[in-house]
Amino acid sequence: MPPAVCPSHAAPIATGSLSVKINALGCGRVGDPITGCTSVATGSANVFAGD
């Protein structure tokens, strides 16, 4: 199956970390779902956040 094509940075992260907040929102991590799309595909290799 080909990967989903999502506009770059167009959709908000649906669910982020439950324990790490940034401006009162859950911190987004690789693998977290994106609203109306698939999931976060890439991120920092040396930053780890939450559950």
Secondary structure, DSSP 8 states (H G I E B T S, - for coil): -------TT-S-BSS--SS-EETTEE---TT-BBTTS-B-----SS-----
